[in-house]
Amino acid sequence: MQHIQPFAKEEYALLHFSLIPSEQGKLAQRTSACGVYRTIEEAFSAARRMASDEWQRLRNQATEQGNAGETWHVIDTEFGYDLKRNFLVVSRFWIHAKAISET
C-alpha cells in the first residue's frame, strides 16, 4: 500500500526587506535573499538572529548620528520579524514557504 502525504514537502526561504534612502533622499525598498532552510524552525531561528543583529546595528547607527532618543522594537509576526523605528517598519525578515518538487 502506497503512503500518500497530505502536504507537499516544503523549503523555507528567508527574505530581508529594508528601507534605504535613495539618492534623492526618499526611502526605497530593498529586498535580499538570506538563505533557504529545510525546516521552519531553522528559518525562524535564522530570522530571529538576523533581526537581532540588524536591531543592534541600526540602534548603534542612530546613536552615532545623534538620534539616541529613537525607539526601536523587534516584533515577532506569523511570517518572521519586523524592526520598527518609532512607528515605522524599517526592516523585515520574512519566511516564505515553497513546495519542493519531487522529480
Phi and psi restraints in degrees (range 20) as a CNS / XPLOR table:
assign (resid 1 and name C) (resid 2 and name N)
       (resid 2 and name CA) (resid 2 and name C) 1.0 -85.1 20.0 2
assign (resid 2 and name N) (resid 2 and name CA)
       (resid 2 and name C) (resid 3 and name N) 1.0 134.0 20.0 2
assign (resid 2 and name C) (resid 3 and name N)
       (resid 3 and name CA) (resid 3 and name C) 1.0 -88.6 20.0 2
assign (resid 3 and name N) (resid 3 and name CA)
       (resid 3 and name C) (resid 4 and name N) 1.0 125.0 20.0 2
assign (resid 3 and name C) (resid 4 and name N)
       (resid 4 and name CA) (resid 4 and name C) 1.0 -107.1 20.0 2
assign (resid 4 and name N) (resid 4 and name CA)
       (resid 4 and name C) (resid 5 and name N) 1.0 127.9 20.0 2
assign (resid 4 and name C) (resid 5 and name N)
       (resid 5 and name CA) (resid 5 and name C) 1.0 -84.0 20.0 2
assign (resid 5 and name N) (resid 5 and name CA)
       (resid 5 and name C) (resid 6 and name N) 1.0 138.6 20.0 2
assign (resid 5 and name C) (resid 6 and name N)
       (resid 6 and name CA) (resid 6 and name C) 1.0 -71.9 20.0 2
assign (resid 6 and name N) (resid 6 and name CA)
       (resid 6 and name C) (resid 7 and name N) 1.0 -23.1 20.0 2
assign (resid 6 and name C) (resid 7 and name N)
       (resid 7 and name CA) (resid 7 and name C) 1.0 -127.3 20.0 2
assign (resid 7 and name N) (resid 7 and name CA)
       (resid 7 and name C) (resid 8 and name N) 1.0 147.8 20.0 2
assign (resid 7 and name C) (resid 8 and name N)
       (resid 8 and name CA) (resid 8 and name C) 1.0 -71.6 20.0 2
assign (resid 8 and name N) (resid 8 and name CA)
       (resid 8 and name C) (resid 9 and name N) 1.0 150.0 20.0 2
assign (resid 8 and name C) (resid 9 and name N)
       (resid 9 and name CA) (resid 9 and name C) 1.0 -64.6 20.0 2
assign (resid 9 and name N) (resid 9 and name CA)
       (resid 9 and name C) (resid 10 and name N) 1.0 146.4 20.0 2
assign (resid 9 and name C) (resid 10 and name N)
       (resid 10 and name CA) (resid 10 and name C) 1.0 -128.8 20.0 2
assign (resid 10 and name N) (resid 10 and name CA)
       (resid 10 and name C) (resid 11 and name N) 1.0 158.3 20.0 2
assign (resid 10 and name C) (resid 11 and name N)
       (resid 11 and name CA) (resid 11 and name C) 1.0 -124.3 20.0 2
assign (resid 11 and name N) (resid 11 and name CA)
       (resid 11 and name C) (resid 12 and name N) 1.0 162.2 20.0 2
assign (resid 11 and name C) (resid 12 and name N)
       (resid 12 and name CA) (resid 12 and name C) 1.0 -126.6 20.0 2
assign (resid 12 and name N) (resid 12 and name CA)
       (resid 12 and name C) (resid 13 and name N) 1.0 112.6 20.0 2
assign (resid 12 and name C) (resid 13 and name N)
       (resid 13 and name CA) (resid 13 and name C) 1.0 -90.5 20.0 2
assign (resid 13 and name N) (resid 13 and name CA)
       (resid 13 and name C) (resid 14 and name N) 1.0 134.8 20.0 2
assign (resid 13 and name C) (resid 14 and name N)
       (resid 14 and name CA) (resid 14 and name C) 1.0 -102.7 20.0 2
assign (resid 14 and name N) (resid 14 and name CA)
       (resid 14 and name C) (resid 15 and name N) 1.0 121.6 20.0 2
assign (resid 14 and name C) (resid 15 and name N)
       (resid 15 and name CA) (resid 15 and name C) 1.0 -115.5 20.0 2
assign (resid 15 and name N) (resid 15 and name CA)
       (resid 15 and name C) (resid 16 and name N) 1.0 142.2 20.0 2
assign (resid 15 and name C) (resid 16 and name N)
       (resid 16 and name CA) (resid 16 and name C) 1.0 -114.3 20.0 2
assign (resid 16 and name N) (resid 16 and name CA)
       (resid 16 and name C) (resid 17 and name N) 1.0 117.9 20.0 2
assign (resid 16 and name C) (resid 17 and name N)
       (resid 17 and name CA) (resid 17 and name C) 1.0 -104.7 20.0 2
assign (resid 17 and name N) (resid 17 and name CA)
       (resid 17 and name C) (resid 18 and name N) 1.0 131.9 20.0 2
assign (resid 17 and name C) (resid 18 and name N)
       (resid 18 and name CA) (resid 18 and name C) 1.0 -143.7 20.0 2
assign (resid 18 and name N) (resid 18 and name CA)
       (resid 18 and name C) (resid 19 and name N) 1.0 155.5 20.0 2
assign (resid 18 and name C) (resid 19 and name N)
       (resid 19 and name CA) (resid 19 and name C) 1.0 -98.7 20.0 2
assign (resid 19 and name N) (resid 19 and name CA)
       (resid 19 and name C) (resid 20 and name N) 1.0 128.3 20.0 2
assign (resid 19 and name C) (resid 20 and name N)
       (resid 20 and name CA) (resid 20 and name C) 1.0 -130.8 20.0 2
assign (resid 20 and name N) (resid 20 and name CA)
       (resid 20 and name C) (resid 21 and name N) 1.0 147.0 20.0 2
assign (resid 20 and name C) (resid 21 and name N)
       (resid 21 and name CA) (resid 21 and name C) 1.0 -70.3 20.0 2
assign (resid 21 and name N) (resid 21 and name CA)
       (resid 21 and name C) (resid 22 and name N) 1.0 135.2 20.0 2
assign (resid 21 and name C) (resid 22 and name N)
       (resid 22 and name CA) (resid 22 and name C) 1.0 -83.0 20.0 2
assign (resid 22 and name N) (resid 22 and name CA)
       (resid 22 and name C) (resid 23 and name N) 1.0 177.6 20.0 2
assign (resid 22 and name C) (resid 23 and name N)
       (resid 23 and name CA) (resid 23 and name C) 1.0 -61.9 20.0 2
assign (resid 23 and name N) (resid 23 and name CA)
       (resid 23 and name C) (resid 24 and name N) 1.0 -28.5 20.0 2
assign (resid 23 and name C) (resid 24 and name N)
       (resid 24 and name CA) (resid 24 and name C) 1.0 -84.5 20.0 2
assign (resid 24 and name N) (resid 24 and name CA)
       (resid 24 and name C) (resid 25 and name N) 1.0 -0.9 20.0 2
assign (resid 24 and name C) (resid 25 and name N)
       (resid 25 and name CA) (resid 25 and name C) 1.0 89.2 20.0 2
assign (resid 25 and name N) (resid 25 and name CA)
       (resid 25 and name C) (resid 26 and name N) 1.0 -2.8 20.0 2
assign (resid 25 and name C) (resid 26 and name N)
       (resid 26 and name CA) (resid 26 and name C) 1.0 -86.7 20.0 2
assign (resid 26 and name N) (resid 26 and name CA)
       (resid 26 and name C) (resid 27 and name N) 1.0 156.2 20.0 2
assign (resid 26 and name C) (resid 27 and name N)
       (resid 27 and name CA) (resid 27 and name C) 1.0 -81.0 20.0 2
assign (resid 27 and name N) (resid 27 and name CA)
       (resid 27 and name C) (resid 28 and name N) 1.0 137.2 20.0 2
assign (resid 27 and name C) (resid 28 and name N)
       (resid 28 and name CA) (resid 28 and name C) 1.0 -129.2 20.0 2
assign (resid 28 and name N) (resid 28 and name CA)
       (resid 28 and name C) (resid 29 and name N) 1.0 148.9 20.0 2
assign (resid 28 and name C) (resid 29 and name N)
       (resid 29 and name CA) (resid 29 and name C) 1.0 -87.3 20.0 2
assign (resid 29 and name N) (resid 29 and name CA)
       (resid 29 and name C) (resid 30 and name N) 1.0 136.5 20.0 2
assign (resid 29 and name C) (resid 30 and name N)
       (resid 30 and name CA) (resid 30 and name C) 1.0 -120.7 20.0 2
assign (resid 30 and name N) (resid 30 and name CA)
       (resid 30 and name C) (resid 31 and name N) 1.0 139.9 20.0 2
assign (resid 30 and name C) (resid 31 and name N)
       (resid 31 and name CA) (resid 31 and name C) 1.0 -122.5 20.0 2
assign (resid 31 and name N) (resid 31 and name CA)
       (resid 31 and name C) (resid 32 and name N) 1.0 134.3 20.0 2
assign (resid 31 and name C) (resid 32 and name N)
       (resid 32 and name CA) (resid 32 and name C) 1.0 -137.7 20.0 2
assign (resid 32 and name N) (resid 32 and name CA)
       (resid 32 and name C) (resid 33 and name N) 1.0 147.6 20.0 2
assign (resid 32 and name C) (resid 33 and name N)
       (resid 33 and name CA) (resid 33 and name C) 1.0 -85.3 20.0 2
assign (resid 33 and name N) (resid 33 and name CA)
       (resid 33 and name C) (resid 34 and name N) 1.0 135.8 20.0 2
assign (resid 33 and name C) (resid 34 and name N)
       (resid 34 and name CA) (resid 34 and name C) 1.0 -116.2 20.0 2
assign (resid 34 and name N) (resid 34 and name CA)
       (resid 34 and name C) (resid 35 and name N) 1.0 9.1 20.0 2
assign (resid 34 and name C) (resid 35 and name N)
       (resid 35 and name CA) (resid 35 and name C) 1.0 129.5 20.0 2
assign (resid 35 and name N) (resid 35 and name CA)
       (resid 35 and name C) (resid 36 and name N) 1.0 165.5 20.0 2
assign (resid 35 and name C) (resid 36 and name N)
       (resid 36 and name CA) (resid 36 and name C) 1.0 -125.7 20.0 2
assign (resid 36 and name N) (resid 36 and name CA)
       (resid 36 and name C) (resid 37 and name N) 1.0 134.0 20.0 2
assign (resid 36 and name C) (resid 37 and name N)
       (resid 37 and name CA) (resid 37 and name C) 1.0 -122.2 20.0 2
assign (resid 37 and name N) (resid 37 and name CA)
       (resid 37 and name C) (resid 38 and name N) 1.0 150.8 20.0 2
assign (resid 37 and name C) (resid 38 and name N)
       (resid 38 and name CA) (resid 38 and name C) 1.0 -81.0 20.0 2
assign (resid 38 and name N) (resid 38 and name CA)
       (resid 38 and name C) (resid 39 and name N) 1.0 -26.2 20.0 2
assign (resid 38 and name C) (resid 39 and name N)
       (resid 39 and name CA) (resid 39 and name C) 1.0 -127.2 20.0 2
assign (resid 39 and name N) (resid 39 and name CA)
       (resid 39 and name C) (resid 40 and name N) 1.0 155.2 20.0 2
assign (resid 39 and name C) (resid 40 and name N)
       (resid 40 and name CA) (resid 40 and name C) 1.0 -66.1 20.0 2
assign (resid 40 and name N) (resid 40 and name CA)
       (resid 40 and name C) (resid 41 and name N) 1.0 -32.4 20.0 2
assign (resid 40 and name C) (resid 41 and name N)
       (resid 41 and name CA) (resid 41 and name C) 1.0 -64.2 20.0 2
assign (resid 41 and name N) (resid 41 and name CA)
       (resid 41 and name C) (resid 42 and name N) 1.0 -43.6 20.0 2
assign (resid 41 and name C) (resid 42 and name N)
       (resid 42 and name CA) (resid 42 and name C) 1.0 -62.6 20.0 2
assign (resid 42 and name N) (resid 42 and name CA)
       (resid 42 and name C) (resid 43 and name N) 1.0 -41.2 20.0 2
assign (resid 42 and name C) (resid 43 and name N)
       (resid 43 and name CA) (resid 43 and name C) 1.0 -64.5 20.0 2
assign (resid 43 and name N) (resid 43 and name CA)
       (resid 43 and name C) (resid 44 and name N) 1.0 -44.7 20.0 2
assign (resid 43 and name C) (resid 44 and name N)
       (resid 44 and name CA) (resid 44 and name C) 1.0 -67.7 20.0 2
assign (resid 44 and name N) (resid 44 and name CA)
       (resid 44 and name C) (resid 45 and name N) 1.0 -36.5 20.0 2
assign (resid 44 and name C) (resid 45 and name N)
       (resid 45 and name CA) (resid 45 and name C) 1.0 -63.5 20.0 2
assign (resid 45 and name N) (resid 45 and name CA)
       (resid 45 and name C) (resid 46 and name N) 1.0 -44.8 20.0 2
assign (resid 45 and name C) (resid 46 and name N)
       (resid 46 and name CA) (resid 46 and name C) 1.0 -65.0 20.0 2
assign (resid 46 and name N) (resid 46 and name CA)
       (resid 46 and name C) (resid 47 and name N) 1.0 -41.4 20.0 2
assign (resid 46 and name C) (resid 47 and name N)
       (resid 47 and name CA) (resid 47 and name C) 1.0 -62.7 20.0 2
assign (resid 47 and name N) (resid 47 and name CA)
       (resid 47 and name C) (resid 48 and name N) 1.0 -41.8 20.0 2
assign (resid 47 and name C) (resid 48 and name N)
       (resid 48 and name CA) (resid 48 and name C) 1.0 -64.2 20.0 2
assign (resid 48 and name N) (resid 48 and name CA)
       (resid 48 and name C) (resid 49 and name N) 1.0 -44.0 20.0 2
assign (resid 48 and name C) (resid 49 and name N)
       (resid 49 and name CA) (resid 49 and name C) 1.0 -61.8 20.0 2
assign (resid 49 and name N) (resid 49 and name CA)
       (resid 49 and name C) (resid 50 and name N) 1.0 -46.3 20.0 2
assign (resid 49 and name C) (resid 50 and name N)
       (resid 50 and name CA) (resid 50 and name C) 1.0 -66.5 20.0 2
assign (resid 50 and name N) (resid 50 and name CA)
       (resid 50 and name C) (resid 51 and name N) 1.0 -39.2 20.0 2
assign (resid 50 and name C) (resid 51 and name N)
       (resid 51 and name CA) (resid 51 and name C) 1.0 -64.5 20.0 2
assign (resid 51 and name N) (resid 51 and name CA)
       (resid 51 and name C) (resid 52 and name N) 1.0 -40.1 20.0 2
assign (resid 51 and name C) (resid 52 and name N)
       (resid 52 and name CA) (resid 52 and name C) 1.0 -64.5 20.0 2
assign (resid 52 and name N) (resid 52 and name CA)
       (resid 52 and name C) (resid 53 and name N) 1.0 -44.3 20.0 2
assign (resid 52 and name C) (resid 53 and name N)
       (resid 53 and name CA) (resid 53 and name C) 1.0 -62.2 20.0 2
assign (resid 53 and name N) (resid 53 and name CA)
       (resid 53 and name C) (resid 54 and name N) 1.0 -42.6 20.0 2
assign (resid 53 and name C) (resid 54 and name N)
       (resid 54 and name CA) (resid 54 and name C) 1.0 -67.2 20.0 2
assign (resid 54 and name N) (resid 54 and name CA)
       (resid 54 and name C) (resid 55 and name N) 1.0 -39.7 20.0 2
assign (resid 54 and name C) (resid 55 and name N)
       (resid 55 and name CA) (resid 55 and name C) 1.0 -58.3 20.0 2
assign (resid 55 and name N) (resid 55 and name CA)
       (resid 55 and name C) (resid 56 and name N) 1.0 -47.2 20.0 2
assign (resid 55 and name C) (resid 56 and name N)
       (resid 56 and name CA) (resid 56 and name C) 1.0 -64.5 20.0 2
assign (resid 56 and name N) (resid 56 and name CA)
       (resid 56 and name C) (resid 57 and name N) 1.0 -43.5 20.0 2
assign (resid 56 and name C) (resid 57 and name N)
       (resid 57 and name CA) (resid 57 and name C) 1.0 -61.8 20.0 2
assign (resid 57 and name N) (resid 57 and name CA)
       (resid 57 and name C) (resid 58 and name N) 1.0 -46.3 20.0 2
assign (resid 57 and name C) (resid 58 and name N)
       (resid 58 and name CA) (resid 58 and name C) 1.0 -68.5 20.0 2
assign (resid 58 and name N) (resid 58 and name CA)
       (resid 58 and name C) (resid 59 and name N) 1.0 -37.4 20.0 2
assign (resid 58 and name C) (resid 59 and name N)
       (resid 59 and name CA) (resid 59 and name C) 1.0 -64.1 20.0 2
assign (resid 59 and name N) (resid 59 and name CA)
       (resid 59 and name C) (resid 60 and name N) 1.0 -44.5 20.0 2
assign (resid 59 and name C) (resid 60 and name N)
       (resid 60 and name CA) (resid 60 and name C) 1.0 -62.4 20.0 2
assign (resid 60 and name N) (resid 60 and name CA)
       (resid 60 and name C) (resid 61 and name N) 1.0 -42.7 20.0 2
assign (resid 60 and name C) (resid 61 and name N)
       (resid 61 and name CA) (resid 61 and name C) 1.0 -61.8 20.0 2
assign (resid 61 and name N) (resid 61 and name CA)
       (resid 61 and name C) (resid 62 and name N) 1.0 -42.5 20.0 2
assign (resid 61 and name C) (resid 62 and name N)
       (resid 62 and name CA) (resid 62 and name C) 1.0 -63.5 20.0 2
assign (resid 62 and name N) (resid 62 and name CA)
       (resid 62 and name C) (resid 63 and name N) 1.0 -41.6 20.0 2
assign (resid 62 and name C) (resid 63 and name N)
       (resid 63 and name CA) (resid 63 and name C) 1.0 -63.2 20.0 2
assign (resid 63 and name N) (resid 63 and name CA)
       (resid 63 and name C) (resid 64 and name N) 1.0 -43.5 20.0 2
assign (resid 63 and name C) (resid 64 and name N)
       (resid 64 and name CA) (resid 64 and name C) 1.0 -62.8 20.0 2
assign (resid 64 and name N) (resid 64 and name CA)
       (resid 64 and name C) (resid 65 and name N) 1.0 -30.9 20.0 2
assign (resid 64 and name C) (resid 65 and name N)
       (resid 65 and name CA) (resid 65 and name C) 1.0 -89.6 20.0 2
assign (resid 65 and name N) (resid 65 and name CA)
       (resid 65 and name C) (resid 66 and name N) 1.0 6.3 20.0 2
assign (resid 65 and name C) (resid 66 and name N)
       (resid 66 and name CA) (resid 66 and name C) 1.0 81.8 20.0 2
assign (resid 66 and name N) (resid 66 and name CA)
       (resid 66 and name C) (resid 67 and name N) 1.0 19.3 20.0 2
assign (resid 66 and name C) (resid 67 and name N)
       (resid 67 and name CA) (resid 67 and name C) 1.0 -111.0 20.0 2
assign (resid 67 and name N) (resid 67 and name CA)
       (resid 67 and name C) (resid 68 and name N) 1.0 41.3 20.0 2
assign (resid 67 and name C) (resid 68 and name N)
       (resid 68 and name CA) (resid 68 and name C) 1.0 -64.4 20.0 2
assign (resid 68 and name N) (resid 68 and name CA)
       (resid 68 and name C) (resid 69 and name N) 1.0 -19.2 20.0 2
assign (resid 68 and name C) (resid 69 and name N)
       (resid 69 and name CA) (resid 69 and name C) 1.0 -80.6 20.0 2
assign (resid 69 and name N) (resid 69 and name CA)
       (resid 69 and name C) (resid 70 and name N) 1.0 -3.8 20.0 2
assign (resid 69 and name C) (resid 70 and name N)
       (resid 70 and name CA) (resid 70 and name C) 1.0 -68.5 20.0 2
assign (resid 70 and name N) (resid 70 and name CA)
       (resid 70 and name C) (resid 71 and name N) 1.0 148.6 20.0 2
assign (resid 70 and name C) (resid 71 and name N)
       (resid 71 and name CA) (resid 71 and name C) 1.0 -98.1 20.0 2
assign (resid 71 and name N) (resid 71 and name CA)
       (resid 71 and name C) (resid 72 and name N) 1.0 128.3 20.0 2
assign (resid 71 and name C) (resid 72 and name N)
       (resid 72 and name CA) (resid 72 and name C) 1.0 -121.1 20.0 2
assign (resid 72 and name N) (resid 72 and name CA)
       (resid 72 and name C) (resid 73 and name N) 1.0 134.7 20.0 2
assign (resid 72 and name C) (resid 73 and name N)
       (resid 73 and name CA) (resid 73 and name C) 1.0 -136.1 20.0 2
assign (resid 73 and name N) (resid 73 and name CA)
       (resid 73 and name C) (resid 74 and name N) 1.0 144.9 20.0 2
assign (resid 73 and name C) (resid 74 and name N)
       (resid 74 and name CA) (resid 74 and name C) 1.0 -106.3 20.0 2
assign (resid 74 and name N) (resid 74 and name CA)
       (resid 74 and name C) (resid 75 and name N) 1.0 127.0 20.0 2
assign (resid 74 and name C) (resid 75 and name N)
       (resid 75 and name CA) (resid 75 and name C) 1.0 -119.8 20.0 2
assign (resid 75 and name N) (resid 75 and name CA)
       (resid 75 and name C) (resid 76 and name N) 1.0 124.7 20.0 2
assign (resid 75 and name C) (resid 76 and name N)
       (resid 76 and name CA) (resid 76 and name C) 1.0 -83.5 20.0 2
assign (resid 76 and name N) (resid 76 and name CA)
       (resid 76 and name C) (resid 77 and name N) 1.0 137.2 20.0 2
assign (resid 76 and name C) (resid 77 and name N)
       (resid 77 and name CA) (resid 77 and name C) 1.0 -126.2 20.0 2
assign (resid 77 and name N) (resid 77 and name CA)
       (resid 77 and name C) (resid 78 and name N) 1.0 174.4 20.0 2
assign (resid 77 and name C) (resid 78 and name N)
       (resid 78 and name CA) (resid 78 and name C) 1.0 -70.2 20.0 2
assign (resid 78 and name N) (resid 78 and name CA)
       (resid 78 and name C) (resid 79 and name N) 1.0 -13.1 20.0 2
assign (resid 78 and name C) (resid 79 and name N)
       (resid 79 and name CA) (resid 79 and name C) 1.0 -107.0 20.0 2
assign (resid 79 and name N) (resid 79 and name CA)
       (resid 79 and name C) (resid 80 and name N) 1.0 -10.2 20.0 2
assign (resid 79 and name C) (resid 80 and name N)
       (resid 80 and name CA) (resid 80 and name C) 1.0 154.0 20.0 2
assign (resid 80 and name N) (resid 80 and name CA)
       (resid 80 and name C) (resid 81 and name N) 1.0 -129.1 20.0 2
assign (resid 80 and name C) (resid 81 and name N)
       (resid 81 and name CA) (resid 81 and name C) 1.0 -138.5 20.0 2
assign (resid 81 and name N) (resid 81 and name CA)
       (resid 81 and name C) (resid 82 and name N) 1.0 139.8 20.0 2
assign (resid 81 and name C) (resid 82 and name N)
       (resid 82 and name CA) (resid 82 and name C) 1.0 -113.4 20.0 2
assign (resid 82 and name N) (resid 82 and name CA)
       (resid 82 and name C) (resid 83 and name N) 1.0 145.1 20.0 2
assign (resid 82 and name C) (resid 83 and name N)
       (resid 83 and name CA) (resid 83 and name C) 1.0 -111.9 20.0 2
assign (resid 83 and name N) (resid 83 and name CA)
       (resid 83 and name C) (resid 84 and name N) 1.0 127.3 20.0 2
assign (resid 83 and name C) (resid 84 and name N)
       (resid 84 and name CA) (resid 84 and name C) 1.0 -115.3 20.0 2
assign (resid 84 and name N) (resid 84 and name CA)
       (resid 84 and name C) (resid 85 and name N) 1.0 136.4 20.0 2
assign (resid 84 and name C) (resid 85 and name N)
       (resid 85 and name CA) (resid 85 and name C) 1.0 -107.6 20.0 2
assign (resid 85 and name N) (resid 85 and name CA)
       (resid 85 and name C) (resid 86 and name N) 1.0 115.8 20.0 2
assign (resid 85 and name C) (resid 86 and name N)
       (resid 86 and name CA) (resid 86 and name C) 1.0 56.1 20.0 2
assign (resid 86 and name N) (resid 86 and name CA)
       (resid 86 and name C) (resid 87 and name N) 1.0 -108.4 20.0 2
assign (resid 86 and name C) (resid 87 and name N)
       (resid 87 and name CA) (resid 87 and name C) 1.0 -114.2 20.0 2
assign (resid 87 and name N) (resid 87 and name CA)
       (resid 87 and name C) (resid 88 and name N) 1.0 6.1 20.0 2
assign (resid 87 and name C) (resid 88 and name N)
       (resid 88 and name CA) (resid 88 and name C) 1.0 -102.7 20.0 2
assign (resid 88 and name N) (resid 88 and name CA)
       (resid 88 and name C) (resid 89 and name N) 1.0 127.0 20.0 2
assign (resid 88 and name C) (resid 89 and name N)
       (resid 89 and name CA) (resid 89 and name C) 1.0 -74.6 20.0 2
assign (resid 89 and name N) (resid 89 and name CA)
       (resid 89 and name C) (resid 90 and name N) 1.0 117.4 20.0 2
assign (resid 89 and name C) (resid 90 and name N)
       (resid 90 and name CA) (resid 90 and name C) 1.0 -108.2 20.0 2
assign (resid 90 and name N) (resid 90 and name CA)
       (resid 90 and name C) (resid 91 and name N) 1.0 -14.4 20.0 2
assign (resid 90 and name C) (resid 91 and name N)
       (resid 91 and name CA) (resid 91 and name C) 1.0 -153.7 20.0 2
assign (resid 91 and name N) (resid 91 and name CA)
       (resid 91 and name C) (resid 92 and name N) 1.0 142.8 20.0 2
assign (resid 91 and name C) (resid 92 and name N)
       (resid 92 and name CA) (resid 92 and name C) 1.0 -143.4 20.0 2
assign (resid 92 and name N) (resid 92 and name CA)
       (resid 92 and name C) (resid 93 and name N) 1.0 129.6 20.0 2
assign (resid 92 and name C) (resid 93 and name N)
       (resid 93 and name CA) (resid 93 and name C) 1.0 -111.8 20.0 2
assign (resid 93 and name N) (resid 93 and name CA)
       (resid 93 and name C) (resid 94 and name N) 1.0 108.2 20.0 2
assign (resid 93 and name C) (resid 94 and name N)
       (resid 94 and name CA) (resid 94 and name C) 1.0 -116.3 20.0 2
assign (resid 94 and name N) (resid 94 and name CA)
       (resid 94 and name C) (resid 95 and name N) 1.0 146.4 20.0 2
assign (resid 94 and name C) (resid 95 and name N)
       (resid 95 and name CA) (resid 95 and name C) 1.0 -107.3 20.0 2
assign (resid 95 and name N) (resid 95 and name CA)
       (resid 95 and name C) (resid 96 and name N) 1.0 130.5 20.0 2
assign (resid 95 and name C) (resid 96 and name N)
       (resid 96 and name CA) (resid 96 and name C) 1.0 -118.3 20.0 2
assign (resid 96 and name N) (resid 96 and name CA)
       (resid 96 and name C) (resid 97 and name N) 1.0 120.3 20.0 2
assign (resid 96 and name C) (resid 97 and name N)
       (resid 97 and name CA) (resid 97 and name C) 1.0 -84.6 20.0 2
assign (resid 97 and name N) (resid 97 and name CA)
       (resid 97 and name C) (resid 98 and name N) 1.0 137.1 20.0 2
assign (resid 97 and name C) (resid 98 and name N)
       (resid 98 and name CA) (resid 98 and name C) 1.0 -137.5 20.0 2
assign (resid 98 and name N) (resid 98 and name CA)
       (resid 98 and name C) (resid 99 and name N) 1.0 131.4 20.0 2
assign (resid 98 and name C) (resid 99 and name N)
       (resid 99 and name CA) (resid 99 and name C) 1.0 -65.3 20.0 2
assign (resid 99 and name N) (resid 99 and name CA)
       (resid 99 and name C) (resid 100 and name N) 1.0 139.7 20.0 2
assign (resid 99 and name C) (resid 100 and name N)
       (resid 100 and name CA) (resid 100 and name C) 1.0 -94.8 20.0 2
assign (resid 100 and name N) (resid 100 and name CA)
       (resid 100 and name C) (resid 101 and name N) 1.0 125.1 20.0 2
assign (resid 100 and name C) (resid 101 and name N)
       (resid 101 and name CA) (resid 101 and name C) 1.0 -77.6 20.0 2
assign (resid 101 and name N) (resid 101 and name CA)
       (resid 101 and name C) (resid 102 and name N) 1.0 134.1 20.0 2
assign (resid 101 and name C) (resid 102 and name N)
       (resid 102 and name CA) (resid 102 and name C) 1.0 -103.6 20.0 2
assign (resid 102 and name N) (resid 102 and name CA)
       (resid 102 and name C) (resid 103 and name N) 1.0 86.1 20.0 2
